Amino acid sequence: MPEPTAPETVRPAICVFCGAKPGFDQKWVAGARATGRAIAERGWRLVYGGGRVGLMGELADAALAAGGEVVGIIPQALLAREVGHRGLTRLEVVPDMAVRKVRMVEISDAFVALPGGLGTLDELFEVLTLRQTRYHDKPMGLLNQDDYWMPLLDACRRMVDAGFVAAPDLDCLKVDGRIDGLLDSLLE
C-alpha cells in the first residue's frame, strides 16, 4: 500500500507593484531585489506585472535567483514590445491592462507597492479602491523606502481630514521602510 502523502502546502501569493523603470538612484534597484529575495526566501509566490525591465525585472530576477516561484501577468501590447520576461515560472498574457489588474487581484493574497510611477499608482489605487468597496479584504502595504511614499500618504490623509475618505479605508494600508517588517505585518 502506498504511503499517504502530506497535503500540499498552499503558498501565499504576494502581488508587487513597482516601476518599469529603474529610477535614478540604485537604492530603488536594491529595494526591488531585496523584496524579490525576501518573498522567495519565505517560500511565497511572487505575482507581478510580467516585465523584464526596470524594478519589475530586478524584482523577478532576484526572486528567481533565490529559488522562488514567479508569476507574471502582462498585456499583449507590452509583450509585443518585447518587455515581457520569458524566464518566469509562468507568464500569463492578457488582452489589456484592465484584465491584468483583475487577474492580479484574483490570484494574490496580499499586495505591496514599491517605488514606481503612474502605473504603480494606478495598480495601488485600484486594489485600495476595491478594498474600500469591499470587493476584497486582502492585506496591502507600501514599502516606504527612503520615505518615498510620504507625500502620497500626506495627500491621502488630507482626503481623510476633508471627509472624502474614511480613516479605516486608508488605515488598512501597512507602511514600513523595511521589506521584512512589511511582509511580517501583511500575513501575520
PyMOL CGO cylinders between C-alpha atoms (Angstrom):
from pymol import cmd
from pymol.cgo import CYLINDER

trace = [
    CYLINDER, 0.00, 0.00, 0.00, 1.48, 3.41, -0.93, 0.3, 1, 1, 1, 1, 1, 1,
    CYLINDER, 1.48, 3.41, -0.93, 2.48, 5.83, 1.80, 0.3, 1, 1, 1, 1, 1, 1,
    CYLINDER, 2.48, 5.83, 1.80, -0.05, 8.62, 2.30, 0.3, 1, 1, 1, 1, 1, 1,
    CYLINDER, -0.05, 8.62, 2.30, 1.25, 11.93, 1.06, 0.3, 1, 1, 1, 1, 1, 1,
    CYLINDER, 1.25, 11.93, 1.06, 1.00, 15.10, 3.05, 0.3, 1, 1, 1, 1, 1, 1,
    CYLINDER, 1.00, 15.10, 3.05, -1.35, 17.67, 1.61, 0.3, 1, 1, 1, 1, 1, 1,
    CYLINDER, -1.35, 17.67, 1.61, 0.40, 20.28, -0.47, 0.3, 1, 1, 1, 1, 1, 1,
    CYLINDER, 0.40, 20.28, -0.47, 1.03, 23.48, 1.43, 0.3, 1, 1, 1, 1, 1, 1,
    CYLINDER, 1.03, 23.48, 1.43, -0.67, 26.44, -0.13, 0.3, 1, 1, 1, 1, 1, 1,
    CYLINDER, -0.67, 26.44, -0.13, 1.90, 29.17, -0.53, 0.3, 1, 1, 1, 1, 1, 1,
    CYLINDER, 1.90, 29.17, -0.53, 0.77, 32.76, -0.18, 0.3, 1, 1, 1, 1, 1, 1,
    CYLINDER, 0.77, 32.76, -0.18, 0.92, 34.79, -3.38, 0.3, 1, 1, 1, 1, 1, 1,
    CYLINDER, 0.92, 34.79, -3.38, 2.19, 38.33, -2.91, 0.3, 1, 1, 1, 1, 1, 1,
    CYLINDER, 2.19, 38.33, -2.91, 1.48, 40.77, -5.72, 0.3, 1, 1, 1, 1, 1, 1,
    CYLINDER, 1.48, 40.77, -5.72, 4.08, 43.51, -6.06, 0.3, 1, 1, 1, 1, 1, 1,
    CYLINDER, 4.08, 43.51, -6.06, 3.52, 46.73, -7.99, 0.3, 1, 1, 1, 1, 1, 1,
    CYLINDER, 3.52, 46.73, -7.99, 6.65, 48.66, -8.96, 0.3, 1, 1, 1, 1, 1, 1,
    CYLINDER, 6.65, 48.66, -8.96, 8.30, 50.73, -11.65, 0.3, 1, 1, 1, 1, 1, 1,
    CYLINDER, 8.30, 50.73, -11.65, 9.00, 49.57, -15.19, 0.3, 1, 1, 1, 1, 1, 1,
    CYLINDER, 9.00, 49.57, -15.19, 11.97, 51.94, -14.98, 0.3, 1, 1, 1, 1, 1, 1,
    CYLINDER, 11.97, 51.94, -14.98, 14.87, 51.62, -12.53, 0.3, 1, 1, 1, 1, 1, 1,
    CYLINDER, 14.87, 51.62, -12.53, 14.75, 55.20, -11.26, 0.3, 1, 1, 1, 1, 1, 1,
    CYLINDER, 14.75, 55.20, -11.26, 17.77, 57.47, -10.99, 0.3, 1, 1, 1, 1, 1, 1,
    CYLINDER, 17.77, 57.47, -10.99, 19.20, 56.00, -7.78, 0.3, 1, 1, 1, 1, 1, 1,
    CYLINDER, 19.20, 56.00, -7.78, 20.48, 52.45, -7.33, 0.3, 1, 1, 1, 1, 1, 1,
    CYLINDER, 20.48, 52.45, -7.33, 18.77, 52.27, -3.94, 0.3, 1, 1, 1, 1, 1, 1,
    CYLINDER, 18.77, 52.27, -3.94, 15.46, 51.63, -5.74, 0.3, 1, 1, 1, 1, 1, 1,
    CYLINDER, 15.46, 51.63, -5.74, 17.00, 48.67, -7.59, 0.3, 1, 1, 1, 1, 1, 1,
    CYLINDER, 17.00, 48.67, -7.59, 18.44, 47.34, -4.32, 0.3, 1, 1, 1, 1, 1, 1,
    CYLINDER, 18.44, 47.34, -4.32, 14.99, 47.60, -2.70, 0.3, 1, 1, 1, 1, 1, 1,
    CYLINDER, 14.99, 47.60, -2.70, 13.33, 45.69, -5.55, 0.3, 1, 1, 1, 1, 1, 1,
    CYLINDER, 13.33, 45.69, -5.55, 15.98, 42.96, -5.37, 0.3, 1, 1, 1, 1, 1, 1,
    CYLINDER, 15.98, 42.96, -5.37, 15.61, 42.69, -1.59, 0.3, 1, 1, 1, 1, 1, 1,
    CYLINDER, 15.61, 42.69, -1.59, 11.84, 42.37, -1.99, 0.3, 1, 1, 1, 1, 1, 1,
    CYLINDER, 11.84, 42.37, -1.99, 12.09, 39.58, -4.57, 0.3, 1, 1, 1, 1, 1, 1,
    CYLINDER, 12.09, 39.58, -4.57, 14.61, 37.72, -2.41, 0.3, 1, 1, 1, 1, 1, 1,
    CYLINDER, 14.61, 37.72, -2.41, 12.55, 38.13, 0.77, 0.3, 1, 1, 1, 1, 1, 1,
    CYLINDER, 12.55, 38.13, 0.77, 9.39, 36.80, -0.85, 0.3, 1, 1, 1, 1, 1, 1,
    CYLINDER, 9.39, 36.80, -0.85, 11.20, 33.79, -2.31, 0.3, 1, 1, 1, 1, 1, 1,
    CYLINDER, 11.20, 33.79, -2.31, 13.07, 33.02, 0.92, 0.3, 1, 1, 1, 1, 1, 1,
    CYLINDER, 13.07, 33.02, 0.92, 9.75, 32.83, 2.77, 0.3, 1, 1, 1, 1, 1, 1,
    CYLINDER, 9.75, 32.83, 2.77, 8.54, 30.27, 0.24, 0.3, 1, 1, 1, 1, 1, 1,
    CYLINDER, 8.54, 30.27, 0.24, 5.88, 32.65, -1.03, 0.3, 1, 1, 1, 1, 1, 1,
    CYLINDER, 5.88, 32.65, -1.03, 4.89, 33.10, -4.67, 0.3, 1, 1, 1, 1, 1, 1,
    CYLINDER, 4.89, 33.10, -4.67, 5.58, 36.44, -6.37, 0.3, 1, 1, 1, 1, 1, 1,
    CYLINDER, 5.58, 36.44, -6.37, 2.92, 37.86, -8.68, 0.3, 1, 1, 1, 1, 1, 1,
    CYLINDER, 2.92, 37.86, -8.68, 3.83, 40.96, -10.67, 0.3, 1, 1, 1, 1, 1, 1,
    CYLINDER, 3.83, 40.96, -10.67, 3.37, 42.71, -13.99, 0.3, 1, 1, 1, 1, 1, 1,
    CYLINDER, 3.37, 42.71, -13.99, 5.49, 40.31, -16.05, 0.3, 1, 1, 1, 1, 1, 1,
    CYLINDER, 5.49, 40.31, -16.05, 8.09, 42.79, -17.30, 0.3, 1, 1, 1, 1, 1, 1,
    CYLINDER, 8.09, 42.79, -17.30, 11.81, 42.21, -17.63, 0.3, 1, 1, 1, 1, 1, 1,
    CYLINDER, 11.81, 42.21, -17.63, 12.71, 45.90, -17.40, 0.3, 1, 1, 1, 1, 1, 1,
    CYLINDER, 12.71, 45.90, -17.40, 13.18, 48.38, -14.57, 0.3, 1, 1, 1, 1, 1, 1,
    CYLINDER, 13.18, 48.38, -14.57, 12.37, 47.48, -11.00, 0.3, 1, 1, 1, 1, 1, 1,
    CYLINDER, 12.37, 47.48, -11.00, 9.97, 44.81, -12.25, 0.3, 1, 1, 1, 1, 1, 1,
    CYLINDER, 9.97, 44.81, -12.25, 12.78, 42.86, -13.89, 0.3, 1, 1, 1, 1, 1, 1,
    CYLINDER, 12.78, 42.86, -13.89, 15.07, 43.26, -10.87, 0.3, 1, 1, 1, 1, 1, 1,
    CYLINDER, 15.07, 43.26, -10.87, 12.32, 42.06, -8.54, 0.3, 1, 1, 1, 1, 1, 1,
    CYLINDER, 12.32, 42.06, -8.54, 11.56, 38.97, -10.63, 0.3, 1, 1, 1, 1, 1, 1,
    CYLINDER, 11.56, 38.97, -10.63, 15.20, 38.08, -11.27, 0.3, 1, 1, 1, 1, 1, 1,
    CYLINDER, 15.20, 38.08, -11.27, 16.02, 38.28, -7.54, 0.3, 1, 1, 1, 1, 1, 1,
    CYLINDER, 16.02, 38.28, -7.54, 13.07, 36.06, -6.63, 0.3, 1, 1, 1, 1, 1, 1,
    CYLINDER, 13.07, 36.06, -6.63, 14.02, 33.52, -9.29, 0.3, 1, 1, 1, 1, 1, 1,
    CYLINDER, 14.02, 33.52, -9.29, 17.68, 33.54, -8.21, 0.3, 1, 1, 1, 1, 1, 1,
    CYLINDER, 17.68, 33.54, -8.21, 16.53, 32.77, -4.65, 0.3, 1, 1, 1, 1, 1, 1,
    CYLINDER, 16.53, 32.77, -4.65, 14.55, 29.77, -5.90, 0.3, 1, 1, 1, 1, 1, 1,
    CYLINDER, 14.55, 29.77, -5.90, 11.16, 31.44, -5.85, 0.3, 1, 1, 1, 1, 1, 1,
    CYLINDER, 11.16, 31.44, -5.85, 8.09, 30.90, -7.98, 0.3, 1, 1, 1, 1, 1, 1,
    CYLINDER, 8.09, 30.90, -7.98, 7.29, 33.95, -10.09, 0.3, 1, 1, 1, 1, 1, 1,
    CYLINDER, 7.29, 33.95, -10.09, 4.05, 34.56, -11.99, 0.3, 1, 1, 1, 1, 1, 1,
    CYLINDER, 4.05, 34.56, -11.99, 3.95, 37.47, -14.39, 0.3, 1, 1, 1, 1, 1, 1,
    CYLINDER, 3.95, 37.47, -14.39, 0.78, 38.91, -15.89, 0.3, 1, 1, 1, 1, 1, 1,
    CYLINDER, 0.78, 38.91, -15.89, 1.36, 41.08, -18.93, 0.3, 1, 1, 1, 1, 1, 1,
    CYLINDER, 1.36, 41.08, -18.93, -0.92, 42.70, -21.51, 0.3, 1, 1, 1, 1, 1, 1,
    CYLINDER, -0.92, 42.70, -21.51, -0.42, 41.56, -25.10, 0.3, 1, 1, 1, 1, 1, 1,
    CYLINDER, -0.42, 41.56, -25.10, 0.62, 45.07, -26.22, 0.3, 1, 1, 1, 1, 1, 1,
    CYLINDER, 0.62, 45.07, -26.22, 3.55, 45.13, -23.76, 0.3, 1, 1, 1, 1, 1, 1,
    CYLINDER, 3.55, 45.13, -23.76, 4.60, 41.61, -24.66, 0.3, 1, 1, 1, 1, 1, 1,
    CYLINDER, 4.60, 41.61, -24.66, 4.63, 42.64, -28.33, 0.3, 1, 1, 1, 1, 1, 1,
    CYLINDER, 4.63, 42.64, -28.33, 7.06, 45.43, -27.45, 0.3, 1, 1, 1, 1, 1, 1,
    CYLINDER, 7.06, 45.43, -27.45, 9.37, 42.72, -26.11, 0.3, 1, 1, 1, 1, 1, 1,
    CYLINDER, 9.37, 42.72, -26.11, 9.35, 43.79, -22.49, 0.3, 1, 1, 1, 1, 1, 1,
    CYLINDER, 9.35, 43.79, -22.49, 7.86, 40.50, -21.26, 0.3, 1, 1, 1, 1, 1, 1,
    CYLINDER, 7.86, 40.50, -21.26, 10.08, 38.35, -19.03, 0.3, 1, 1, 1, 1, 1, 1,
    CYLINDER, 10.08, 38.35, -19.03, 10.37, 34.95, -20.72, 0.3, 1, 1, 1, 1, 1, 1,
    CYLINDER, 10.37, 34.95, -20.72, 12.26, 33.28, -17.85, 0.3, 1, 1, 1, 1, 1, 1,
    CYLINDER, 12.26, 33.28, -17.85, 9.45, 33.21, -15.30, 0.3, 1, 1, 1, 1, 1, 1,
    CYLINDER, 9.45, 33.21, -15.30, 7.79, 30.22, -13.69, 0.3, 1, 1, 1, 1, 1, 1,
    CYLINDER, 7.79, 30.22, -13.69, 4.64, 31.29, -15.53, 0.3, 1, 1, 1, 1, 1, 1,
    CYLINDER, 4.64, 31.29, -15.53, 3.87, 34.24, -17.80, 0.3, 1, 1, 1, 1, 1, 1,
    CYLINDER, 3.87, 34.24, -17.80, 0.19, 34.92, -18.43, 0.3, 1, 1, 1, 1, 1, 1,
    CYLINDER, 0.19, 34.92, -18.43, -0.60, 37.09, -21.44, 0.3, 1, 1, 1, 1, 1, 1,
    CYLINDER, -0.60, 37.09, -21.44, -3.87, 39.01, -21.12, 0.3, 1, 1, 1, 1, 1, 1,
    CYLINDER, -3.87, 39.01, -21.12, -5.70, 41.32, -23.55, 0.3, 1, 1, 1, 1, 1, 1,
    CYLINDER, -5.70, 41.32, -23.55, -5.21, 44.63, -21.73, 0.3, 1, 1, 1, 1, 1, 1,
    CYLINDER, -5.21, 44.63, -21.73, -4.27, 46.48, -18.53, 0.3, 1, 1, 1, 1, 1, 1,
    CYLINDER, -4.27, 46.48, -18.53, -7.76, 46.18, -17.04, 0.3, 1, 1, 1, 1, 1, 1,
    CYLINDER, -7.76, 46.18, -17.04, -7.74, 42.38, -17.34, 0.3, 1, 1, 1, 1, 1, 1,
    CYLINDER, -7.74, 42.38, -17.34, -4.20, 42.34, -15.92, 0.3, 1, 1, 1, 1, 1, 1,
    CYLINDER, -4.20, 42.34, -15.92, -5.36, 44.06, -12.72, 0.3, 1, 1, 1, 1, 1, 1,
    CYLINDER, -5.36, 44.06, -12.72, -8.39, 41.79, -12.36, 0.3, 1, 1, 1, 1, 1, 1,
    CYLINDER, -8.39, 41.79, -12.36, -6.18, 38.72, -12.72, 0.3, 1, 1, 1, 1, 1, 1,
    CYLINDER, -6.18, 38.72, -12.72, -3.66, 40.04, -10.20, 0.3, 1, 1, 1, 1, 1, 1,
    CYLINDER, -3.66, 40.04, -10.20, -6.41, 40.52, -7.63, 0.3, 1, 1, 1, 1, 1, 1,
    CYLINDER, -6.41, 40.52, -7.63, -7.82, 37.05, -8.33, 0.3, 1, 1, 1, 1, 1, 1,
    CYLINDER, -7.82, 37.05, -8.33, -4.60, 35.12, -7.74, 0.3, 1, 1, 1, 1, 1, 1,
    CYLINDER, -4.60, 35.12, -7.74, -2.98, 37.20, -4.99, 0.3, 1, 1, 1, 1, 1, 1,
    CYLINDER, -2.98, 37.20, -4.99, -3.32, 37.00, -1.22, 0.3, 1, 1, 1, 1, 1, 1,
    CYLINDER, -3.32, 37.00, -1.22, -1.71, 40.38, -0.46, 0.3, 1, 1, 1, 1, 1, 1,
    CYLINDER, -1.71, 40.38, -0.46, -0.35, 43.44, -2.27, 0.3, 1, 1, 1, 1, 1, 1,
    CYLINDER, -0.35, 43.44, -2.27, 2.81, 45.51, -1.89, 0.3, 1, 1, 1, 1, 1, 1,
    CYLINDER, 2.81, 45.51, -1.89, 3.74, 48.69, -3.74, 0.3, 1, 1, 1, 1, 1, 1,
    CYLINDER, 3.74, 48.69, -3.74, 7.41, 49.57, -4.19, 0.3, 1, 1, 1, 1, 1, 1,
    CYLINDER, 7.41, 49.57, -4.19, 8.56, 52.90, -5.58, 0.3, 1, 1, 1, 1, 1, 1,
    CYLINDER, 8.56, 52.90, -5.58, 7.25, 53.45, -9.07, 0.3, 1, 1, 1, 1, 1, 1,
    CYLINDER, 7.25, 53.45, -9.07, 5.39, 55.84, -11.33, 0.3, 1, 1, 1, 1, 1, 1,
    CYLINDER, 5.39, 55.84, -11.33, 1.92, 56.29, -12.76, 0.3, 1, 1, 1, 1, 1, 1,
    CYLINDER, 1.92, 56.29, -12.76, 1.34, 52.59, -13.47, 0.3, 1, 1, 1, 1, 1, 1,
    CYLINDER, 1.34, 52.59, -13.47, 2.28, 51.71, -9.90, 0.3, 1, 1, 1, 1, 1, 1,
    CYLINDER, 2.28, 51.71, -9.90, -0.14, 54.35, -8.60, 0.3, 1, 1, 1, 1, 1, 1,
    CYLINDER, -0.14, 54.35, -8.60, -2.88, 53.04, -10.89, 0.3, 1, 1, 1, 1, 1, 1,
    CYLINDER, -2.88, 53.04, -10.89, -2.46, 49.49, -9.60, 0.3, 1, 1, 1, 1, 1, 1,
    CYLINDER, -2.46, 49.49, -9.60, -2.17, 50.59, -5.97, 0.3, 1, 1, 1, 1, 1, 1,
    CYLINDER, -2.17, 50.59, -5.97, -5.30, 52.74, -6.08, 0.3, 1, 1, 1, 1, 1, 1,
    CYLINDER, -5.30, 52.74, -6.08, -7.22, 50.06, -7.98, 0.3, 1, 1, 1, 1, 1, 1,
    CYLINDER, -7.22, 50.06, -7.98, -6.70, 47.48, -5.21, 0.3, 1, 1, 1, 1, 1, 1,
    CYLINDER, -6.70, 47.48, -5.21, -7.15, 50.09, -2.48, 0.3, 1, 1, 1, 1, 1, 1,
    CYLINDER, -7.15, 50.09, -2.48, -10.48, 51.18, -4.01, 0.3, 1, 1, 1, 1, 1, 1,
    CYLINDER, -10.48, 51.18, -4.01, -11.56, 47.55, -4.45, 0.3, 1, 1, 1, 1, 1, 1,
    CYLINDER, -11.56, 47.55, -4.45, -10.87, 47.01, -0.77, 0.3, 1, 1, 1, 1, 1, 1,
    CYLINDER, -10.87, 47.01, -0.77, -12.75, 50.20, 0.14, 0.3, 1, 1, 1, 1, 1, 1,
    CYLINDER, -12.75, 50.20, 0.14, -15.79, 48.93, -1.78, 0.3, 1, 1, 1, 1, 1, 1,
    CYLINDER, -15.79, 48.93, -1.78, -15.47, 45.51, -0.10, 0.3, 1, 1, 1, 1, 1, 1,
    CYLINDER, -15.47, 45.51, -0.10, -14.58, 43.64, -3.27, 0.3, 1, 1, 1, 1, 1, 1,
    CYLINDER, -14.58, 43.64, -3.27, -11.71, 42.07, -1.31, 0.3, 1, 1, 1, 1, 1, 1,
    CYLINDER, -11.71, 42.07, -1.31, -10.23, 42.27, 2.18, 0.3, 1, 1, 1, 1, 1, 1,
    CYLINDER, -10.23, 42.27, 2.18, -6.68, 41.26, 1.34, 0.3, 1, 1, 1, 1, 1, 1,
    CYLINDER, -6.68, 41.26, 1.34, -3.79, 42.96, 3.15, 0.3, 1, 1, 1, 1, 1, 1,
    CYLINDER, -3.79, 42.96, 3.15, -1.98, 45.80, 1.43, 0.3, 1, 1, 1, 1, 1, 1,
    CYLINDER, -1.98, 45.80, 1.43, 1.29, 47.57, 2.08, 0.3, 1, 1, 1, 1, 1, 1,
    CYLINDER, 1.29, 47.57, 2.08, 3.71, 50.22, 0.92, 0.3, 1, 1, 1, 1, 1, 1,
    CYLINDER, 3.71, 50.22, 0.92, 7.46, 49.74, 1.06, 0.3, 1, 1, 1, 1, 1, 1,
    CYLINDER, 7.46, 49.74, 1.06, 8.25, 53.26, 2.22, 0.3, 1, 1, 1, 1, 1, 1,
    CYLINDER, 8.25, 53.26, 2.22, 11.90, 53.04, 1.27, 0.3, 1, 1, 1, 1, 1, 1,
    CYLINDER, 11.90, 53.04, 1.27, 13.66, 56.34, 1.99, 0.3, 1, 1, 1, 1, 1, 1,
    CYLINDER, 13.66, 56.34, 1.99, 10.22, 57.89, 2.73, 0.3, 1, 1, 1, 1, 1, 1,
    CYLINDER, 10.22, 57.89, 2.73, 9.29, 57.60, -0.95, 0.3, 1, 1, 1, 1, 1, 1,
    CYLINDER, 9.29, 57.60, -0.95, 5.56, 57.35, -0.22, 0.3, 1, 1, 1, 1, 1, 1,
    CYLINDER, 5.56, 57.35, -0.22, 5.32, 60.14, 2.40, 0.3, 1, 1, 1, 1, 1, 1,
    CYLINDER, 5.32, 60.14, 2.40, 3.98, 62.83, 0.00, 0.3, 1, 1, 1, 1, 1, 1,
    CYLINDER, 3.98, 62.83, 0.00, 1.30, 60.41, -1.21, 0.3, 1, 1, 1, 1, 1, 1,
    CYLINDER, 1.30, 60.41, -1.21, 0.39, 59.40, 2.33, 0.3, 1, 1, 1, 1, 1, 1,
    CYLINDER, 0.39, 59.40, 2.33, 0.15, 63.07, 3.31, 0.3, 1, 1, 1, 1, 1, 1,
    CYLINDER, 0.15, 63.07, 3.31, -2.21, 63.71, 0.38, 0.3, 1, 1, 1, 1, 1, 1,
    CYLINDER, -2.21, 63.71, 0.38, -4.34, 60.71, 1.36, 0.3, 1, 1, 1, 1, 1, 1,
    CYLINDER, -4.34, 60.71, 1.36, -4.51, 61.90, 4.98, 0.3, 1, 1, 1, 1, 1, 1,
    CYLINDER, -4.51, 61.90, 4.98, -5.73, 65.26, 3.69, 0.3, 1, 1, 1, 1, 1, 1,
    CYLINDER, -5.73, 65.26, 3.69, -8.54, 63.39, 1.89, 0.3, 1, 1, 1, 1, 1, 1,
    CYLINDER, -8.54, 63.39, 1.89, -9.47, 61.81, 5.24, 0.3, 1, 1, 1, 1, 1, 1,
    CYLINDER, -9.47, 61.81, 5.24, -9.31, 65.17, 7.03, 0.3, 1, 1, 1, 1, 1, 1,
    CYLINDER, -9.31, 65.17, 7.03, -11.52, 66.74, 4.33, 0.3, 1, 1, 1, 1, 1, 1,
    CYLINDER, -11.52, 66.74, 4.33, -14.12, 63.98, 4.67, 0.3, 1, 1, 1, 1, 1, 1,
    CYLINDER, -14.12, 63.98, 4.67, -13.63, 62.32, 1.28, 0.3, 1, 1, 1, 1, 1, 1,
    CYLINDER, -13.63, 62.32, 1.28, -12.10, 59.09, 2.58, 0.3, 1, 1, 1, 1, 1, 1,
    CYLINDER, -12.10, 59.09, 2.58, -13.00, 57.18, 5.75, 0.3, 1, 1, 1, 1, 1, 1,
    CYLINDER, -13.00, 57.18, 5.75, -9.98, 56.71, 8.01, 0.3, 1, 1, 1, 1, 1, 1,
    CYLINDER, -9.98, 56.71, 8.01, -10.29, 52.88, 8.13, 0.3, 1, 1, 1, 1, 1, 1,
    CYLINDER, -10.29, 52.88, 8.13, -10.11, 52.77, 4.33, 0.3, 1, 1, 1, 1, 1, 1,
    CYLINDER, -10.11, 52.77, 4.33, -6.65, 54.32, 4.50, 0.3, 1, 1, 1, 1, 1, 1,
    CYLINDER, -6.65, 54.32, 4.50, -5.53, 52.75, 7.78, 0.3, 1, 1, 1, 1, 1, 1,
    CYLINDER, -5.53, 52.75, 7.78, -5.72, 49.27, 6.21, 0.3, 1, 1, 1, 1, 1, 1,
    CYLINDER, -5.72, 49.27, 6.21, -2.56, 50.18, 4.27, 0.3, 1, 1, 1, 1, 1, 1,
    CYLINDER, -2.56, 50.18, 4.27, 0.50, 48.88, 6.13, 0.3, 1, 1, 1, 1, 1, 1,
    CYLINDER, 0.50, 48.88, 6.13, 3.57, 51.09, 5.75, 0.3, 1, 1, 1, 1, 1, 1,
    CYLINDER, 3.57, 51.09, 5.75, 7.15, 50.11, 6.56, 0.3, 1, 1, 1, 1, 1, 1,
    CYLINDER, 7.15, 50.11, 6.56, 10.58, 51.17, 5.32, 0.3, 1, 1, 1, 1, 1, 1,
    CYLINDER, 10.58, 51.17, 5.32, 11.95, 47.61, 5.61, 0.3, 1, 1, 1, 1, 1, 1,
    CYLINDER, 11.95, 47.61, 5.61, 10.68, 44.79, 3.43, 0.3, 1, 1, 1, 1, 1, 1,
    CYLINDER, 10.68, 44.79, 3.43, 10.94, 42.14, 6.17, 0.3, 1, 1, 1, 1, 1, 1,
    CYLINDER, 10.94, 42.14, 6.17, 8.88, 44.24, 8.58, 0.3, 1, 1, 1, 1, 1, 1,
    CYLINDER, 8.88, 44.24, 8.58, 6.30, 44.93, 5.89, 0.3, 1, 1, 1, 1, 1, 1,
    CYLINDER, 6.30, 44.93, 5.89, 5.97, 41.27, 4.88, 0.3, 1, 1, 1, 1, 1, 1,
    CYLINDER, 5.97, 41.27, 4.88, 5.68, 40.24, 8.53, 0.3, 1, 1, 1, 1, 1, 1,
    CYLINDER, 5.68, 40.24, 8.53, 2.82, 42.70, 9.03, 0.3, 1, 1, 1, 1, 1, 1,
    CYLINDER, 2.82, 42.70, 9.03, 0.94, 41.60, 5.91, 0.3, 1, 1, 1, 1, 1, 1,
    CYLINDER, 0.94, 41.60, 5.91, 0.46, 37.91, 6.68, 0.3, 1, 1, 1, 1, 1, 1,
    CYLINDER, 0.46, 37.91, 6.68, 0.84, 37.73, 10.43, 0.3, 1, 1, 1, 1, 1, 1,
]
cmd.load_cgo(trace, "trace")
